[in-house]
Amino acid sequence: MPDLLFEAGMEEIPARMIAAAEKELTDRIVAMLGRERLLVDSHEVHSYSTPRRLAVQVSGVLERQPDVTERMTGPASSVAFKDEKPTPAAQAFAKKAGVPVEALEKTATPKGDYVSATVTHRGRPAIEVLGDRLAAELAAIYWPKNMYWRAHKPERFVRPVRWIVAMLDHDVISVEFAGVRAGKQTFGHRILNGTQPVVIDHPDDYVGALEAAKVTADVALRRHRIRKALDQETRGIPGARWREDTALVETVTHLTEWPSVVMGTFDREYLALPEEVLVTVMRDHQKYFAVENPQGRLEPYFLAVLNTHPEESGVETIRHGNERVLRARFNDARFFWNVDQKVTLEVRVEMLKSVTFHKELGSYWDKTQANLRIARGLADTLSERGVPLDREALIKAVGCARTDLTTELVKEFTELQGIVGGLYARAQGLGETVAQAIYWQYSPAAVEDPIPPTVEGQVLGLADRIQTMVAMFGIGLEPTGSKDPFALRRAANAIVKILAESGLPLTISDLLCAVPSEGGPEIREKLLAFFRERLEFYLRDVRGFAYDVVNAVLAAGCEDVRDAIARAEALAAVRGSEDLAAISAAFKRIKNILRQATEKGIAAGATVQSNLLQEPAEQALCAEAEKLAPVVEDLRRRGEYRHALERIATLRPHVDLFFDKVMVMVVDEIVRRNRLALIAQVLSGFSSIADFSELVSAS
């Protein structure tokens, strides 16, 4: 069986887009081969990428599609034939099926007799099918940003396509995209191999041919070589190690084709600057790796990953060039640091009046005042609930939180927003509590990030985010579909994570109540629904609970995040119980009966009247439910959810017997209303922890 190789070569792709595009192109080609019946079960797939190429190699491709025979059903026999002669309907169907009218057969179906035809679709050669499909799969890749590059031509792609390799074993597949026709020629490293094309004779030669042309096409191998080179360079400094940075490793892996590493140095005097500033300059601006000692403190060295293997004579020139660039950036940072210290954060609060938060919502000074009102309210609530916090430090931190927006260092290094504020607060003697709260105010920015380590920092983060959300929702800027220009989903995720992982006894309602009423109950309801969606995401995707457990828990209440987590943990622990599975099925049945009764305009009684309970099974269910309800409620109040669920499961035999012996929807209206009231009472009385009817299975 032949092997397939498909490579698209282009101008340098932004590093952040490469991994996703490589995976998508691979998935698309494999899915297309499957749809076209061209893959064997034992097929193997390899994908490759560099800044200048995306490539997929598939072994186990069939030479041609297998023939497919199917039976097509046409019109009814009475329509297809009149007096045993074919009608135009029969002739049209025969033409569509590609068979003579005489080949039509009569087939009996539950709806009557119909004409049918047995049709064999001849398989096409794989090289023809691929020629028709590969360009479309390439064009369909999603890119965050596309571009036009041929005048008066409609195609858009991330970068101009310069060459295409499309081969099935030794044969070239006829593929054309954006005016570029496929062939056997690829290109190696732009500098080390020049413009000389690299001819691929067979897909199996691809990796080796590129390696000879100074391109490591395999991403995992390139990543390994970079890590090995970083280790090797660092060994020259006793006790030192390069600071692990997975994200930066991925970035430089996708920036290079033939990587090597060079070490540089900088003056120790720069170590007087905060480590966060130095690392940001090295990492975010220059893509350099920091070097640290065994205690984790920075050493005056850096590691640069190059996209070349320079001659020995050129290494010093490259090293000095990188050192010169880094020195200039460090000088800028030191200058901005010193200039900024001339104006304290407390003085900078007034300067926020000239920094716009949103054209309809005013300046960052206005936002700060709103944040202060919310923080005071939350501080009062926490004090009432016995949570110790430094109120004075909190108010000072909230007031100064956004002042670093006016500093020169943040204007130059925007990645340090918040961090600079915390560093300046420490340097200006505002106290460690204030400094920590400001420093951590934007954390967590992602679900894997830690929450602020102090109560004051947590309250600052909550106050700032809830104010932003209420204000944005109030002017109609809530997220829609995939659009979220103000990152409100991220803000809500952070709020949920802080409430979930801190010790703060606060609920979503507490936060919303702390915000001055803007927009009324309609905005509140929208926000509650939005937070329910974010809590669902947190429970399912971050904490790993099954979707039906999450649905069951949230149906019983979602404003108290920590309580919802505790209920989900308890439900997940006992859901394998056979009794709980039976209760779940019974509660589904109860909900369906009540829903159908409502649809028919049949109302349940307001309360259960024991004198109307006629059957022993309904009397037993009512008695057991009334006895069990206060026990379950007491366990629920104490947060002993697992024990409460186990007690609810003991209701199973009474529920089973009730549905086995009692008809709810009887003719007698009084009895019917009473039985509806009974099952409604059972449903509501035992659904405060979770809505068991949402559970799909007990597995």
Long-range contacts (C-beta under 8 A, 24 or more apart in sequence): 1-40, 1-59, 1-60, 1-61, 1-62, 1-63, 2-61, 2-63, 2-126, 2-168, 2-169, 3-57, 3-58, 3-59, 3-60, 3-61, 3-168, 3-169, 3-202, 3-203, 3-204, 4-29, 4-33, 4-56, 4-57, 4-58, 4-59, 4-61, 4-130, 4-167, 4-168, 4-203, 5-55, 5-56, 5-57, 5-165, 5-166, 5-167, 5-200, 5-203, 5-206, 6-55, 6-56, 6-57, 6-134, 6-138, 6-164, 6-165, 6-166, 6-167, 6-173, 6-175, 7-48, 7-53, 7-54, 7-55, 7-56, 7-163, 7-164, 7-165, 7-166, 7-186, 7-206, 8-53, 8-54, 8-55, 8-138, 8-161, 8-164, 8-177, 9-52, 9-53, 9-161, 9-162, 9-163, 9-164, 9-165, 9-186, 9-187, 10-52, 10-53, 10-157, 10-158, 10-159, 10-160, 10-161, 10-162, 11-52, 11-159, 11-160, 11-162, 12-51, 12-52, 12-159, 13-51, 13-52, 13-54, 13-158, 13-159, 14-145, 14-158, 15-51, 15-251, 15-254, 15-255, 16-251, 16-254, 17-143, 17-144, 17-158, 18-49, 18-51, 18-54, 18-254, 19-49, 19-219, 19-250, 19-254, 20-142, 21-49, 21-54, 21-141, 21-143, 21-158, 22-47, 22-48, 22-49, 22-54, 22-219, 23-47, 24-141, 24-142, 25-54, 25-56, 25-137, 25-138, 25-141, 26-56, 28-137, 28-140, 28-141, 29-56, 29-58, 29-134, 29-137, 30-56, 30-58, 32-133, 32-134, 32-137, 33-58, 33-61, 36-65, 36-129, 36-133, 37-62, 37-65, 37-66, 37-68, 37-123, 38-62, 38-65, 38-126, 38-129, 38-130, 48-206, 48-207, 48-217, 48-218, 48-219, 49-217, 49-219, 49-254, 50-215, 50-216, 50-217, 50-222, 50-254, 50-256, 50-257, 51-254, 51-255, 51-256, 51-257, 51-307, 52-187, 52-190, 52-257, 53-186, 53-217, 55-165, 55-206, 55-217, 57-203, 57-206, 59-203, 61-126, 61-168, 62-126, 63-125, 63-126, 64-123, 64-124, 64-125, 64-126, 65-123, 65-124, 65-126, 65-129, 66-123, 67-120, 67-121, 67-122, 67-123, 68-120, 68-121, 68-123, 69-118, 69-119, 69-120, 69-121, 70-118, 70-119, 70-121, 71-107, 71-116, 71-117, 71-118, 71-119, 72-96, 72-97, 72-116, 72-117, 72-118, 72-119, 73-107, 73-109, 73-114, 73-115, 73-116, 74-104, 74-114, 74-115, 74-116, 74-117, 75-114, 75-115, 76-112, 76-113, 76-114, 76-115, 77-106, 77-112, 77-113, 77-114, 77-115, 78-112, 78-113, 80-104, 80-115, 81-115, 90-115, 93-117, 126-168, 127-168, 127-171, 127-173, 127-174, 130-166, 130-168, 130-173, 130-175, 131-166, 131-173, 131-174, 131-175, 134-166, 134-173, 134-175, 135-175, 135-176, 135-177, 138-177, 139-177, 150-178, 150-179, 153-178, 153-179, 162-187, 163-187, 165-200, 165-206, 167-200, 167-202, 167-203, 169-202, 169-203, 170-201, 170-202, 186-210, 187-213, 188-212, 188-213, 188-214, 188-215, 189-213, 189-214, 189-215, 189-257, 189-258, 189-308, 191-308, 192-258, 192-308, 192-309, 214-257, 214-258, 214-309, 215-257, 215-258, 216-257, 216-258, 216-259, 219-253, 219-254, 222-253, 222-256, 222-257, 222-259, 223-249, 223-250, 223-253, 225-259, 226-252, 226-253, 226-256, 226-259, 226-261, 226-305, 229-259, 229-260, 229-261, 229-305, 230-261, 230-289, 230-303, 230-305, 232-261, 233-261, 233-262, 233-263, 233-303, 234-263, 234-291, 234-303, 236-263, 237-291, 237-299, 237-301, 239-293, 239-294, 240-291, 240-292, 240-293, 240-299, 240-301, 241-291, 241-292, 241-294, 242-289, 242-290, 242-291, 242-292, 242-303, 243-279, 243-289, 243-290, 243-291, 243-292, 245-283, 245-289, 245-290, 248-283, 248-287, 248-289, 251-287, 252-287, 252-305, 255-287, 255-305, 255-307, 256-305, 256-306, 256-307, 257-307, 258-307, 258-308, 258-309, 259-305, 259-306, 259-307, 260-305, 260-306, 260-308, 260-309, 260-310, 261-303, 261-304, 261-305, 261-306, 262-303, 262-304, 262-306, 262-310, 262-315, 262-318, 262-319, 262-322, 263-291, 263-301, 263-302, 263-303, 263-304, 263-319, 264-288, 264-301, 264-302, 264-303, 264-304, 264-319, 264-322, 264-323, 264-326, 265-300, 265-301, 265-302, 265-323, 266-300, 266-301, 266-302, 266-323, 266-326, 266-327, 266-330, 267-300, 267-327, 268-300, 270-300, 270-330, 270-334, 271-298, 271-300, 273-330, 273-333, 273-334, 273-337, 274-423, 276-416, 276-419, 276-423, 277-333, 277-337, 277-409, 277-413, 277-416, 277-420, 277-423, 278-330, 278-333, 280-413, 280-415, 280-416, 281-326, 281-329, 281-330, 281-333, 281-413, 282-326, 284-413, 284-415, 285-329, 285-413, 286-322, 286-325, 286-326, 286-329, 288-322, 288-326, 302-326, 332-412, 333-409, 333-412, 333-413, 336-407, 336-408, 336-409, 336-412, 337-409, 339-408, 340-407, 340-408, 340-409, 340-420, 340-424, 341-424, 341-427, 341-428, 344-428, 345-400, 345-403, 345-404, 345-421, 345-424, 345-425, 345-428, 345-430, 346-399, 346-400, 346-403, 346-430, 348-400, 348-403, 348-404, 348-406, 348-407, 349-399, 349-400, 349-403, 351-403, 351-406, 352-402, 352-403, 352-405, 352-406, 355-402, 355-405, 355-406, 358-471, 358-472, 358-475, 360-475, 361-471, 361-475, 364-402, 364-405, 367-402, 367-467, 367-468, 367-471, 368-398, 368-399, 368-401, 368-402, 370-467, 370-471, 370-515, 370-516, 371-398, 371-401, 371-460, 371-463, 371-464, 371-467, 372-398, 372-399, 373-516, 374-463, 374-466, 374-467, 374-514, 374-515, 375-459, 375-460, 375-463, 377-513, 377-514, 378-459, 378-462, 378-463, 378-506, 378-510, 378-511, 378-514, 379-459, 381-506, 381-510, 381-514, 382-455, 382-459, 382-504, 382-505, 382-506, 385-505, 387-455, 387-503, 387-504, 387-505, 388-455, 389-455, 389-456, 389-459, 390-433, 390-456, 393-431, 393-433, 393-434, 393-437, 393-456, 394-437, 394-456, 394-459, 394-460, 396-430, 396-431, 396-434, 397-425, 397-433, 397-434, 397-437, 397-438, 397-441, 397-456, 397-457, 397-460, 398-437, 398-460, 398-463, 398-464, 400-425, 400-430, 400-434, 400-438, 401-437, 401-438, 401-441, 401-460, 401-464, 404-438, 417-442, 418-442, 443-494, 444-493, 444-494, 444-497, 444-498, 445-490, 445-494, 446-490, 447-493, 447-497, 447-538, 447-541, 447-542, 451-497, 451-498, 451-501, 451-502, 452-498, 455-502, 455-503, 455-504, 458-498, 458-502, 458-504, 459-504, 461-494, 461-495, 461-498, 462-495, 462-498, 462-499, 462-504, 462-506, 462-511, 463-514, 465-491, 465-492, 465-494, 465-495, 466-495, 466-511, 466-512, 466-514, 466-515, 467-515, 469-527, 469-530, 470-512, 470-515, 470-518, 470-519, 470-523, 470-527, 471-518, 473-519, 473-523, 473-526, 473-527, 473-530, 474-518, 474-519, 474-523, 478-526, 478-530, 479-530, 488-530, 489-534, 492-530, 492-531, 492-534, 493-534, 493-537, 493-538, 495-531, 495-534, 496-531, 496-534, 496-535, 496-538, 496-561, 497-538, 497-542, 499-561, 499-562, 500-538, 500-561, 500-562, 500-565, 507-559, 507-560, 507-561, 508-558, 508-559, 508-560, 508-561, 509-559, 528-558, 528-559, 531-558, 531-559, 532-558, 535-561, 535-564, 539-564, 539-565, 539-568, 543-568, 545-572, 546-572, 548-694, 548-695, 548-696, 548-697, 549-575, 549-690, 549-695, 551-691, 551-694, 552-690, 552-691, 552-692, 552-693, 552-694, 552-695, 553-689, 553-690, 555-687, 555-690, 555-691, 555-694, 556-687, 556-688, 556-689, 556-690, 556-691, 557-688, 563-639, 566-639, 566-641, 567-641, 567-689, 567-690, 569-641, 570-641, 570-642, 570-644, 570-645, 570-689, 571-641, 571-645, 571-689, 571-690, 573-642, 574-642, 574-645, 574-646, 574-649, 575-695, 575-698, 576-698, 576-699, 577-646, 577-649, 577-698, 578-698, 579-649, 579-650, 579-652, 580-645, 580-648, 580-649, 580-692, 580-695, 580-698, 581-695, 581-697, 581-698, 582-652, 582-655, 582-656, 583-648, 583-649, 583-651, 583-652, 583-655, 583-692, 584-692, 584-693, 584-695, 584-698, 586-652, 586-655, 586-656, 586-659, 587-683, 587-687, 587-691, 587-692, 587-693, 588-693, 589-659, 590-679, 590-680, 590-682, 590-683, 590-693, 591-683, 591-693, 593-664, 593-665, 593-676, 593-679, 594-676, 594-679, 594-680, 594-683, 597-665, 597-676, 602-665, 602-672, 602-673, 602-676, 603-673, 603-676, 604-673, 604-676, 604-677, 604-680, 605-673, 605-674, 605-676, 605-677, 606-677, 607-677, 607-681, 608-674, 608-677, 608-678, 608-681, 609-674, 609-677, 612-670, 612-671, 612-674, 613-674, 613-678, 614-671, 615-661, 615-662, 616-661, 617-654, 617-657, 617-658, 617-660, 617-661, 617-662, 618-658, 618-662, 618-675, 618-678, 620-654, 620-657, 620-658, 621-651, 621-654, 621-655, 621-657, 621-658, 621-678, 621-682, 622-678, 624-651, 624-654, 625-651, 625-654, 625-681, 625-682, 625-685, 625-686, 628-686, 629-685, 629-686, 632-685, 632-686, 633-688, 636-688, 636-689, 641-689, 644-689, 645-689, 645-690, 648-686, 648-689, 648-692, 651-682, 651-686, 655-682
